[in-house]
Amino acid sequence: AAEAPSPAAEKATEAVSSVDAVRLSETIYAEYFSWTAVSQRVHPTVVTLHLPAQGATEEFSLLMPKGYDRDAEAKDEYLPVNDLMTTVSLIGSYLVDSGDFEQRVCGDKENGIARRLERARNRRCGDDFVQAVADFNALLDSEQARGNVRPRFSAGQIPADLAIHVVEQTYNRVVAPTVDLLRQYKAFSNNVYGEILPMLISEFIERTSITCDSVFADLGCGIGNVVLQVAAQTGCRAAGIEIMKVPARFARRQAVEFRKRMRQLQFEHGQVDVWRGDFCETPEITRLLPQVDVLLVNNYAFDSALNQNLLQMFLDLKEGTRIISLKPFVTPDHKISARTVYAPESILTVKRYPYWSQCVSWTDNGGEYFIQTVDRTRVKEFLTSRGMM
């Protein structure tokens, strides 16, 4: 049976903070900033950042990974100072409807708050960094009092960098501290774990024209990153299902954390549903498939039997549904004949697209993906031509 988090559990705690992410991490963190204020007897390791929702705040750690090198940042380490700086810049750019606020946070490249934070980070000056955060908080509170704290974009037009930042924050707080658990899988099986990375997800969204009115589903969603990014970036309903226990647990926890973070930033997202179960047998998927506009199946490691089961499921999809896969379900030269006319492959047309490095987690090299479109026109034409309709 499919499993999903209960509403009561979702409301039980606040969002996981940056401080919690550092505390839970196996990475060794150390003091990063220097302090010059005479009155500063105890060096602060935490700073509070105000967020767009009324009364919402987050405690950010001022520590950084021990031996942190700004010129050679480790891609797999959580950097709380950088996280705060990006959050400030994105709030300034997108989440307050005030040209003056944007200018004072991001536009002024010499003395704007984003520039002051960057300069203090680079010089490791803790006093200046904390003061810039305090000035940002005061500015945001002032705009809050004026009623200007609201997104500067319409539904379905959410900037990709903002959506990806929220998903990355969610990942760093929920998955990253215990990411080694995800490596416990049976190699060369249908259940091999791998992630599709944000750049390629954004390309999927563009290629398949997902809008806020679409329904998206990910069969074998892993930890749910694709589901969350699609919901955030397009505002559409997004659902995923995962059979493996550990990734499914992470996916459900990420969905809960994601909703909380989106509320803190005060902008809408699509409905998110994440289940644990076998997508070939779960009733929730059976009911959802006829409504789906875009379906993702990361079948890179699926065997032929599972791919054949999926083809049978595709018969329930509506006309025009697009199926994204890492291996094709139908060859480009597939021909309809009396022998193949009732085969599931005959309702699909396919296009091949390349992807490059930094697009998937299982290789640094490029590869290819396929978009199959449900199109029953050729089948109908074949049957009509032979008087078989």
C-alpha positions as CSV (number, residue, x, y, z in Angstrom):
1,A,0.0,0.0,0.0
2,A,1.2,3.5,-0.7
3,E,2.3,5.6,2.3
4,A,2.2,9.4,2.8
5,P,2.9,11.7,5.8
6,S,-0.1,12.6,7.9
7,P,-1.2,16.3,8.1
8,A,-0.8,16.1,11.9
9,A,2.8,15.1,11.5
10,E,3.5,17.8,9.0
11,K,2.3,20.5,11.4
12,A,4.1,19.1,14.4
13,T,7.4,20.9,13.9
14,E,8.9,24.0,12.3
15,A,11.1,23.9,9.3
16,V,14.6,22.4,9.8
17,S,17.0,25.3,10.2
18,S,20.5,25.9,8.9
19,V,21.7,25.4,12.4
20,D,20.0,22.0,12.6
21,A,21.6,21.0,9.2
22,V,25.1,21.8,10.6
23,R,24.4,20.0,13.9
24,L,23.1,16.8,12.1
25,S,25.9,16.8,9.5
26,E,28.8,14.4,9.6
27,T,31.0,17.2,8.1
28,I,33.2,18.9,10.7
29,Y,32.4,22.6,10.9
30,A,34.6,25.3,12.5
31,E,34.5,29.1,13.1
32,Y,35.0,31.0,9.9
33,F,34.7,34.7,10.8
34,S,37.1,36.9,12.7
35,W,35.6,39.5,15.2
36,T,36.9,42.9,16.0
37,A,34.2,44.5,18.2
38,V,35.5,45.1,21.7
39,S,32.2,44.2,23.2
40,Q,32.1,40.9,21.5
41,R,33.3,38.6,24.3
42,V,31.7,35.5,22.9
43,H,31.9,35.0,19.1
44,P,28.4,34.4,17.7
45,T,27.9,31.2,15.7
46,V,24.3,31.9,14.7
47,V,22.5,34.8,13.1
48,T,18.7,35.1,12.6
49,L,17.4,36.0,9.2
50,H,13.9,37.4,8.7
51,L,11.8,35.8,5.9
52,P,8.9,37.0,3.9
53,A,6.0,35.3,5.7
54,Q,4.7,37.4,8.7
55,G,6.9,36.6,11.7
56,A,8.9,33.9,9.9
57,T,12.6,33.6,10.7
58,E,15.4,31.1,10.3
59,E,18.6,30.7,12.3
60,F,21.6,30.4,10.0
61,S,24.9,29.0,11.2
62,L,28.0,31.2,10.8
63,L,30.2,28.1,10.8
64,M,31.8,26.7,7.6
65,P,33.3,23.3,6.8
66,K,36.8,23.0,8.4
67,G,39.4,23.9,5.8
68,Y,36.9,25.6,3.6
69,D,38.4,27.0,0.5
70,R,36.4,29.6,-1.4
71,D,38.3,29.0,-4.6
72,A,37.7,25.2,-4.5
73,E,34.3,24.7,-2.9
74,A,33.3,21.1,-2.3
75,K,30.1,20.5,-4.2
76,D,28.8,17.9,-1.7
77,E,29.2,20.1,1.5
78,Y,26.5,22.3,3.0
79,L,27.8,26.0,3.2
80,P,25.5,27.8,5.6
81,V,27.0,31.3,5.0
82,N,26.6,30.9,1.3
83,D,23.1,29.6,1.8
84,L,22.1,32.8,3.7
85,M,23.7,35.0,1.1
86,T,21.7,33.3,-1.7
87,T,18.5,33.5,0.3
88,V,18.9,37.3,0.8
89,S,19.6,37.9,-2.9
90,L,16.6,35.9,-4.0
91,I,14.2,37.6,-1.5
92,G,15.6,40.9,-2.8
93,S,15.1,40.0,-6.4
94,Y,11.8,38.2,-6.4
95,L,9.8,38.2,-3.2
96,V,9.3,41.9,-2.3
97,D,7.3,44.1,-4.7
98,S,9.4,47.2,-4.2
99,G,12.0,48.7,-6.6
100,D,13.7,50.6,-3.7
101,F,14.1,47.3,-1.7
102,E,15.5,45.5,-4.7
103,Q,18.0,48.3,-5.3
104,R,19.1,48.5,-1.7
105,V,19.5,44.7,-1.4
106,C,20.8,43.7,-4.9
107,G,21.0,46.6,-7.3
108,D,23.6,48.7,-5.6
109,K,26.8,46.7,-6.5
110,E,29.0,48.7,-4.2
111,N,27.1,49.2,-0.9
112,G,23.9,47.0,-1.4
113,I,23.3,44.4,1.3
114,A,24.1,41.5,-1.0
115,R,27.5,43.1,-1.9
116,R,28.2,43.9,1.8
117,L,27.5,40.2,2.7
118,E,29.8,39.0,-0.1
119,R,32.6,41.4,0.9
120,A,32.3,40.4,4.6
121,R,32.3,36.7,3.7
122,N,35.4,37.1,1.5
123,R,37.2,39.1,4.2
124,R,36.0,36.9,7.0
125,C,34.7,40.0,8.9
126,G,32.0,38.7,11.2
127,D,31.0,42.1,12.5
128,D,30.3,43.4,9.0
129,F,28.4,40.3,8.1
130,V,26.1,40.3,11.1
131,Q,25.5,44.0,10.7
132,A,24.5,43.5,7.0
133,V,22.0,40.8,8.1
134,A,20.6,43.1,10.7
135,D,20.1,45.9,8.1
136,F,18.4,43.4,5.8
137,N,16.0,42.4,8.5
138,A,15.1,46.0,9.3
139,L,14.5,46.7,5.6
140,L,12.3,43.6,5.2
141,D,10.3,44.5,8.3
142,S,9.7,48.0,6.9
143,E,8.4,46.6,3.6
144,Q,6.3,44.1,5.5
145,A,4.6,47.1,7.4
146,R,4.0,48.7,4.0
147,G,2.3,45.6,2.6
148,N,4.9,45.2,-0.1
149,V,6.1,41.6,0.7
150,R,4.6,39.6,-2.1
151,P,6.1,37.7,-5.1
152,R,7.0,39.8,-8.2
153,F,5.9,37.0,-10.5
154,S,2.7,35.4,-11.6
155,A,1.6,31.8,-11.0
156,G,3.4,29.5,-13.3
157,Q,6.2,32.0,-13.9
158,I,8.4,31.2,-11.0
159,P,12.1,31.9,-11.6
160,A,14.0,28.7,-11.9
161,D,16.9,29.8,-9.6
162,L,14.4,30.5,-6.8
163,A,12.7,27.1,-7.2
164,I,16.0,25.3,-7.3
165,H,17.2,27.2,-4.2
166,V,14.2,26.0,-2.2
167,V,14.7,22.4,-3.3
168,E,18.5,22.6,-2.5
169,Q,17.7,24.0,0.9
170,T,15.3,21.2,1.6
171,Y,17.8,18.6,0.4
172,N,20.6,20.1,2.6
173,R,18.4,19.9,5.7
174,V,16.7,16.5,5.2
175,V,18.9,14.3,3.0
176,A,22.5,15.6,3.1
177,P,23.2,14.8,6.8
178,T,22.6,11.0,6.3
179,V,23.1,10.7,2.5
180,D,25.2,7.5,2.9
181,L,22.0,5.6,3.6
182,L,21.0,6.1,0.0
183,R,23.9,4.0,-1.2
184,Q,22.4,0.8,0.3
185,Y,20.9,-0.8,-2.7
186,K,21.4,-3.9,-4.8
187,A,23.5,-3.2,-7.8
188,F,22.3,-3.9,-11.4
189,S,18.7,-4.1,-10.2
190,N,15.5,-2.2,-11.0
191,N,16.0,-0.4,-7.7
192,V,19.4,1.3,-8.3
193,Y,19.3,4.8,-7.0
194,G,20.3,7.9,-9.0
195,E,19.3,11.6,-9.1
196,I,18.4,13.7,-12.1
197,L,20.0,17.1,-11.3
198,P,18.3,20.6,-11.4
199,M,19.7,21.7,-14.8
200,L,18.2,18.7,-16.6
201,I,14.9,19.0,-14.7
202,S,14.6,22.6,-15.9
203,E,15.2,21.4,-19.5
204,F,12.5,18.7,-19.0
205,I,10.1,21.4,-17.9
206,E,10.8,23.5,-21.0
207,R,10.8,20.6,-23.5
208,T,7.4,19.3,-22.4
209,S,5.8,22.8,-21.8
210,I,4.7,22.0,-18.2
211,T,2.5,24.8,-16.9
212,C,0.6,25.5,-13.7
213,D,-2.4,23.7,-15.2
214,S,-0.4,20.5,-15.9
215,V,-0.3,17.2,-13.9
216,F,3.2,15.7,-13.5
217,A,4.1,12.3,-12.2
218,D,7.5,10.6,-11.5
219,L,7.4,6.8,-11.4
220,G,10.4,5.8,-9.2
221,C,10.9,9.2,-7.8
222,G,13.7,8.4,-5.4
223,I,14.1,11.1,-2.8
224,G,11.6,13.3,-4.7
225,N,13.8,16.2,-5.9
226,V,12.2,16.2,-9.4
227,V,8.7,16.3,-8.0
228,L,9.6,19.2,-5.7
229,Q,11.4,21.2,-8.4
230,V,8.5,20.8,-10.9
231,A,5.9,21.8,-8.3
232,A,8.0,24.9,-7.3
233,Q,9.1,25.9,-10.8
234,T,5.7,25.5,-12.6
235,G,3.1,25.6,-9.9
236,C,1.5,22.4,-11.3
237,R,0.3,19.4,-9.4
238,A,3.3,17.0,-9.0
239,A,3.3,13.4,-7.7
240,G,5.9,10.7,-7.2
241,I,6.1,7.1,-6.0
242,E,9.1,5.2,-4.8
243,I,9.3,1.5,-3.9
244,M,12.6,1.6,-1.9
245,K,12.2,2.2,1.8
246,V,15.0,4.7,2.5
247,P,14.6,7.0,-0.6
248,A,10.8,6.9,-0.1
249,R,11.2,8.0,3.5
250,F,13.5,10.9,2.4
251,A,11.0,11.8,-0.3
252,R,8.1,12.1,2.2
253,R,10.2,14.1,4.7
254,Q,11.4,16.4,1.9
255,A,7.8,17.0,0.8
256,V,6.9,18.1,4.3
257,E,10.0,20.3,4.7
258,F,9.4,21.8,1.2
259,R,5.9,22.9,2.1
260,K,7.1,24.6,5.2
261,R,9.9,26.4,3.4
262,M,7.5,27.6,0.7
263,R,5.1,29.0,3.3
264,Q,8.0,30.8,4.9
265,L,8.9,32.4,1.6
266,Q,5.2,33.2,1.0
267,F,4.8,32.0,-2.6
268,E,2.5,29.3,-4.0
269,H,3.5,26.0,-5.4
270,G,1.7,23.1,-7.0
271,Q,0.1,20.3,-5.0
272,V,2.7,17.7,-4.0
273,D,1.9,14.0,-3.4
274,V,4.6,11.5,-2.6
275,W,3.9,7.8,-1.9
276,R,5.8,4.7,-1.1
277,G,4.8,1.7,-3.2
278,D,5.1,-0.3,-6.4
279,F,4.0,1.9,-9.2
280,C,2.8,-1.1,-11.2
281,E,0.3,-2.0,-8.4
282,T,-0.5,1.1,-6.4
283,P,-4.1,2.3,-6.7
284,E,-3.1,6.0,-6.4
285,I,-1.0,5.8,-9.5
286,T,-3.8,3.8,-11.4
287,R,-6.2,6.6,-10.6
288,L,-3.7,9.4,-11.5
289,L,-2.4,8.1,-14.8
290,P,-5.4,9.1,-17.0
291,Q,-5.0,12.7,-15.7
292,V,-1.2,13.0,-16.3
293,D,0.2,15.4,-18.9
294,V,3.9,14.7,-18.3
295,L,5.3,11.4,-17.0
296,L,8.9,10.8,-16.0
297,V,10.3,7.3,-15.8
298,N,14.0,7.1,-15.0
299,N,14.3,3.6,-16.6
300,Y,18.1,3.8,-17.0
301,A,18.6,0.6,-15.0
302,F,15.1,-1.1,-15.5
303,D,15.1,-4.6,-17.0
304,S,13.0,-5.5,-20.1
305,A,10.2,-7.0,-18.0
306,L,9.6,-3.9,-16.0
307,N,9.7,-1.7,-19.2
308,Q,7.1,-4.0,-20.8
309,N,4.9,-3.6,-17.7
310,L,5.2,0.2,-18.1
311,L,4.2,0.0,-21.7
312,Q,1.0,-1.7,-20.7
313,M,0.4,1.1,-18.2
314,F,0.8,3.7,-20.9
315,L,-2.4,2.5,-22.5
316,D,-4.2,4.4,-19.8
317,L,-2.6,7.7,-20.7
318,K,-4.6,10.3,-22.5
319,E,-3.8,11.6,-25.9
320,G,-0.9,14.0,-26.0
321,T,0.7,12.9,-22.7
322,R,4.5,13.1,-22.9
323,I,6.7,10.4,-21.3
324,I,10.3,11.4,-20.4
325,S,12.7,8.4,-20.1
326,L,16.4,7.7,-20.1
327,K,16.0,4.8,-22.4
328,P,13.4,4.7,-25.3
329,F,10.2,2.7,-25.0
330,V,9.8,2.7,-28.8
331,T,12.3,3.0,-31.7
332,P,12.1,5.9,-34.0
333,D,11.5,3.6,-37.0
334,H,8.7,1.6,-35.4
335,K,6.2,0.7,-38.1
336,I,2.5,-0.2,-37.6
337,S,1.5,-3.4,-39.2
338,A,-1.3,-6.0,-38.7
339,R,1.1,-7.7,-36.2
340,T,2.0,-4.6,-34.2
341,V,-1.2,-2.4,-34.4
342,Y,-2.4,-3.4,-31.0
343,A,1.1,-3.2,-29.3
344,P,1.5,-0.4,-26.8
345,E,4.5,0.9,-28.7
346,S,2.2,1.8,-31.6
347,I,0.5,4.7,-29.7
348,L,3.9,6.4,-29.1
349,T,6.0,8.7,-31.1
350,V,9.6,9.5,-29.9
351,K,12.2,12.2,-30.1
352,R,15.8,11.9,-28.8
353,Y,17.7,14.7,-27.0
354,P,21.2,14.9,-25.7
355,Y,22.3,16.0,-22.2
356,W,25.7,17.0,-21.0
357,S,27.8,16.8,-17.9
358,Q,26.4,17.8,-14.5
359,C,22.9,16.6,-15.4
360,V,22.7,13.2,-13.6
361,S,24.3,11.9,-10.5
362,W,25.5,8.5,-11.8
363,T,28.0,9.8,-14.4
364,D,30.0,13.0,-15.1
365,N,29.6,12.3,-18.8
366,G,26.7,13.2,-21.1
367,G,24.0,11.0,-22.4
368,E,20.6,11.1,-24.0
369,Y,17.0,11.1,-23.0
370,F,13.8,10.5,-24.9
371,I,10.4,12.1,-25.0
372,Q,7.6,9.8,-26.1
373,T,4.2,11.4,-27.0
374,V,0.9,9.4,-26.8
375,D,-0.5,9.7,-30.4
376,R,-3.1,7.2,-31.4
377,T,-3.6,8.9,-34.8
378,R,-1.5,6.5,-36.8
379,V,-3.2,3.5,-35.2
380,K,-6.6,4.9,-36.1
381,E,-5.5,5.6,-39.7
382,F,-4.1,2.1,-40.1
383,L,-7.3,0.5,-38.8
384,T,-9.5,2.8,-40.9
385,S,-7.6,2.0,-44.1
386,R,-8.3,-1.7,-43.6
387,G,-11.9,-1.2,-42.5
388,M,-11.1,-2.4,-39.0
389,M,-12.2,0.6,-36.9
